[in-house]
Amino acid sequence: MTTAKEDGQIRFEPGRIARIVIDAPASRNAMTAAMWGALPEIAARVGGDPTTRVVVLTGAGGTFCAGADIGEFAETCATPERAAQYNATVRAGIGAISAIGRPVLARIEGACFGGGVALALACDLRFADAGATLAITPARLGIAYSPADTQLVVRAVGAARARDLLYSARRVGAPEAAAIGLIDRLCPAGTLDAEIADYAEGLAQLSPASIAQAKATIEALTAGRTDPAIAAGFEALFVGPEFAEGRAAFLGRRPPRF
């Protein structure tokens, strides 16, 4: 599936290890309103495909995402009503990535700026090439990160470092980003694809129900929610088919077939 505007598109490559590709290399994969708007539909397709075990979010042409397409702002933010509509579209797109019920891995190389950092933080884990550069840049434009996106930053790096990144809009190299928790895996030059492929394949062989439950539980805990459905999901796994297969595989000294 491709959802496109003439200057950019979001490309979806389904599969056991699916890929969502931000594809606008001429603008370093800056996100247009149409591209933000495409993300919920693509996320729904992932959720509806039981064969998908892992999702990789990446950018085309050696760049992850340079943020929102600032060239559109005169149009998308022409009135308070249009700005509110645009911001709701962006929020829905980022929220849709966060809500995918599969592990989502951000594959970061080159620039990861502004809204691109929010997209990366909406993923479960962030793998970055050693040469990647990240920056949260609204202070350079006279706007601000949304409360939801700011919460993602605070969760990742803590309040003090979030202040530094948001106040200064400074660029952070991948080694520093790894040290402060903005990324999770720092990959030496030339190893990014191999490290992601190896990790994703390892996840794909494990219990989808277990991983989905872990994801839902972590999200509820970090959001400070008490959700009876989380406890019910935990209990249900003990009488589910994947636990039966896991037990049989363990006792039979063979790999499980989930």
N, C-alpha and C positions, 0 to 999 in steps of 0.2 A: 504494500500500500504506500502511496505517496500523496501527501497533502502539500500543495505548492502554491506559491505566489511566484511571479516571474523572476523575482530576485532571491528566492530562497525556498526551501522545503524541509519538511520533516519526513525522513524516509524510515519506513518500518520494515525490518527483515525478520519474518517469523521463523521459529525453529525451537529446538530444544533449548539452545542458548540463543535467545532472540536479541536483536539489536535495534535500538532507536538511534537514528543518525541525524544530527543537526547538519543540514547540508546547504550552506550558503557561503562557500569559501571566499567569494569576492569581498564579502563584508566581515571576514573572520567569524563567520557563523553567528552574526548578530541576529537576534530573534525579532521577526516582524510580528505584528498583531495576529496575522493569519497563522503563523507558526505556533505562537502560544496557544491559539484557539484549537489547533490540531491535536494537542497533547491528550486531552481527555478521551477523545475517540480512540486514539492509539492505545492508551492505557486500558480502555475497556476491551479492546481486542486481545490484549495480553491476558487480561483476567478471564476472558471467555475461552481461552485455548488451554485445555488441560495438558497438552504435550509440552508447553513451555515450562522450564524449570528455573531458568535464570535469565535476567535481562541485563544487557550492557548498554548504557547510554554514552554516546560518543559524538565527536564532531568530525566533519570531513576536512580533508586538506591540511592536516597537521595542527589544527586548532580545535580546542574544545568549544568555547563560546565566548565571544567578546561582550556579551550582555544583550540588552535590548537594542533594537534598531533606533538610534537617536534621530535619524533622518525622518522618521515617521511622527515624532512627537508634536510637531506643529499641527498635524492633523488629528492625531489620537488624543491630544490634550488641549484641543482648541477651546473647549468649554469645561466647566466643572463636571457637567453630566457626562461628557465624552471621556474625560480623564477617569472618572469613577468607573465607567464601563470598561475602559482599557485595563485599569488596575484589577478589576474583577476577573477579566480574561486571563491576565498573567497569574493571578492567585489560583484560579481554577486549574491552569496548566501545571503549575508547580505542585499543587495539592494532588493532582492526578498521578504524578510520578511518585510522590510519597505514599499514595494509597495502593499502589500495585502490590498485590498479595504474593509476590515472588521476591527473592533477593534481587535488588537492582544495584549494579556496580557502575560507578562513574569512571570512565576512561579519560583521563585528563592529560592533554599535551598542549604545548603552546600557551595561548592566552586563555585564562578563565577569569573573566571580569564581571562585575556588576551582577545582573540577573543570572549570568552563567554560574557564579558561585552559589546562588540560591538553588539552581537546578542540581548542581553537584551535591549540595547539602541535603536535598530531598531524597537522594539515593541512600541506600543502606551503607555502602562503603565506597571510598574514593581511592582509586589507584592513580598515581601521577608519575609521569616521566620526570626524570631529574631536572630537565630543562624547562618545566612548566612554570608559569608565573600566574599568581592569583592576586586579585585586588577587588575590594568592595568600594565602588566609586561614586555613590550618590552625592557625597559632599562636594564633588567637583562639578555637579550639575545644578545644585540648589534644590535637590529633592531629598528624599529619605528612603531607606529600606522599609518595607512594610513591617508591621508588628510580627506577622507570621514568619517572615524571612529573618528578621532580627532574632526571633526566638531560636531559629535553626542555628544561627551563628553562636548565640550564647550557649546552646547545648553542646556545640562542638568544641568551643575554645574557652568557655567561661566568660563571665561578665567583664573582667578587666581587659582581657585581650580583645573581646568584642568592641569595647570602647576604642581601643587603639586602632583596630582595623576600620571601624566606621567613621571615627573622627578624622583620621589622617588620610584615608583613601590610598594609603601607600601600597606599593607593589611588594608582594612577598614571594620569594623564590620557593621552589618545592621543598628544599631541605628545611627551611624555617617553617613552612606550612605543616610538614610532618611533625616537627618538634612541638608545635603548639596544638596539634590535633585537628587542623583544618583539613588535612588529608590523612588517610589511614595507612597507605602503602607507598613508600618512595621507591620507585623502580629505576635502577641504573639505566643509563642510556642504551637503547636498543633492546630492552627486555620487557617493555610495557605489555605488548601483545601476548608474549609467552606467559608472563605472570598472571595476567587476567584469564587467559585460556585455561591455565592449569587450575587456578582457583575456582573458576566457574564450573569446570568439568567435575571437580571434587564435590561441589555443592549439588550438581545435577544427579549425582549418584546416591545422595542421601534422601531421607524421608521428606517429601514435600509438605506433608501435614505437620510434621514436627517443626520445620523451618517456618511455615506460615504461622503456627501458634507462637513461636518465639518472637517473630516480628510483631504480631499483634500485641503480645504481652509487653514487650519493650516499649512500643509506642504508647500504650496505656500508662505505663509506669512513668515514662519521661514527661507525659502530658499531665500527670497528677490525677488521672481518671481512675475511678473505681467502676469497673464494668463487669456485671455478672456474666456476660457472655464469654469473657476471657476465662473465668474459672470453669464455666461449663465446657468450653473447648478443651481445656486441660484435662478434665475428667473423661471426656469422650474419647480421647486418644487411647486410653487404656483398654477400650473394648473395640478399637478400630482395626481395619484390615492391615494397616501399615505396621502396627505393633505386633500383630500376629505374624506377619512376614519377618519382621526384625527378630522376633524370638526364635522362629524356625531357622533363620539363617545363622543366628548365634549358636544355637544348639547343634546345628548341622555343620558347623565350621565352614560356612560358605559365605560369599558376599550376598547381601540382601538385594532383592529385585523389586525396587519400589516403582 
